[in-house]
Every structure is written in C-alpha cells, then in structure tokens.
C-alpha cells in the first residue's frame, strides 16, 4: 500500500509456523517483509477450511505491535516495528481488501 515496499517474500514449511495455529489445518504459510515508515512482516496462512480460520480468530491472544484477521480460508498476522500509525492502517486496509478478491 503506497509507502510500503516489499523487501522479501518466501514460503515457510508448516512445521516452522511462528504462530500458534493447528499445524494439521495449515496448507501453506507465506511471509513477506516490508519497509516504509517502519518495518513490518505479514504472514498469510492458507487453512484447510474457513471454519478453522474462524476458530483461530476467536481463540487468538492479542499481542503488542500485532494485528490479525481472517478471511475465509486465510488467516493473516501483521507484526510491525516502529510503524507510523496511518501508514500501517492503510497497509492493513489494503491487505484486507486484497484478501477478499
């Protein structure tokens, strides 16, 4: 989204998930790093079903400098460092919109 520039993107083995998701319910993990008015990492989990995403979202424990959302079979975690608030909100809004397409 605008001021953010992707610096890396890669797939992670489901066995190396940095987040507490049920590993047998994760088909794919893709992570991307961005720089702009701060630094952030977005992790996208493709799940076996949308029901898993809803369950994970309901049980998720919020943590500092992190936001998450689920969209159907996708669960997304965005973690940032010293990000400018409006730019971060725009990034998350764009990511949410893109996941609906």
C-alpha positions in Angstrom: 0.0 0.0 0.0 1.6 3.2 -1.3 4.6 3.9 1.1 5.4 0.3 1.9 7.9 -1.7 -0.2 8.2 -5.4 -0.1 11.8 -6.5 0.7 11.3 -10.2 0.8 8.7 -12.9 0.4 9.0 -16.7 1.0 7.1 -19.8 1.9 7.6 -21.4 5.3 7.2 -25.1 6.0 4.0 -25.6 8.0 6.2 -27.3 10.7 8.0 -23.9 11.2 4.9 -21.8 11.9 5.9 -18.9 14.2 2.2 -18.6 15.3 0.1 -21.0 17.4 -2.1 -22.5 14.7 -3.1 -26.1 14.4 -0.4 -27.4 12.0 -2.6 -30.1 10.5 -5.0 -27.3 9.5 -2.5 -25.2 7.6 -2.0 -25.9 3.9 0.6 -23.1 3.2 2.4 -20.3 5.0 3.7 -17.3 3.1 5.6 -14.5 4.8 6.6 -11.1 3.4 8.7 -8.3 4.9 8.1 -4.6 4.1 9.8 -1.4 4.8 8.5 2.2 4.7 7.6 4.3 7.6 8.8 1.5 9.9 9.2 -2.2 9.3 6.6 -4.9 9.2 6.1 -8.6 8.5 2.9 -10.1 7.1 2.2 -13.8 7.5 -0.6 -15.4 5.5 -1.8 -18.8 6.4 -3.9 -20.8 3.9 -6.1 -23.1 6.0 -7.9 -26.3 5.3 -11.3 -24.6 5.9 -12.9 -21.3 6.7 -14.2 -22.9 10.0 -10.6 -23.3 11.1 -9.9 -19.6 10.4 -12.9 -18.5 12.5 -11.9 -20.8 15.4 -8.3 -19.5 15.4 -9.5 -15.8 15.3 -11.8 -16.4 18.2 -9.1 -18.0 20.3 -6.2 -15.7 19.3 -4.4 -13.8 22.1 -3.6 -10.2 21.1 -0.1 -9.1 21.5 1.8 -5.7 21.2 2.5 -4.4 17.7 0.5 -7.1 16.1 -2.8 -7.2 14.3 -4.6 -10.3 12.8 -7.7 -11.1 10.8 -9.2 -14.0 9.0 -10.9 -14.0 5.6 -12.4 -17.3 4.6 -9.6 -19.9 4.4 -7.0 -17.3 5.1 -5.6 -16.1 8.4 -3.3 -13.1 8.4 -0.9 -11.8 11.1 0.9 -8.5 10.7 3.6 -7.6 13.1 5.4 -4.2 13.0 8.3 -2.3 14.5 8.0 1.5 15.0 5.5 1.9 12.2 3.7 5.2 11.5 0.1 4.6 12.5 -1.8 5.9 9.5 0.5 4.1 7.0 0.1 0.9 9.0 -3.7 1.3 8.9 -3.6 1.9 5.2 -1.4 -1.3 4.7 -3.8 -3.5 6.7 -6.8 -2.0 5.0 -5.3 -2.8 1.6 -4.3 -6.3 2.6 -7.8 -6.9 3.9 -9.3 -5.7 0.6 -6.9 -7.8 -1.4 -7.7 -10.9 0.5 -11.4 -10.5 -0.4 -10.7 -10.7 -4.1 
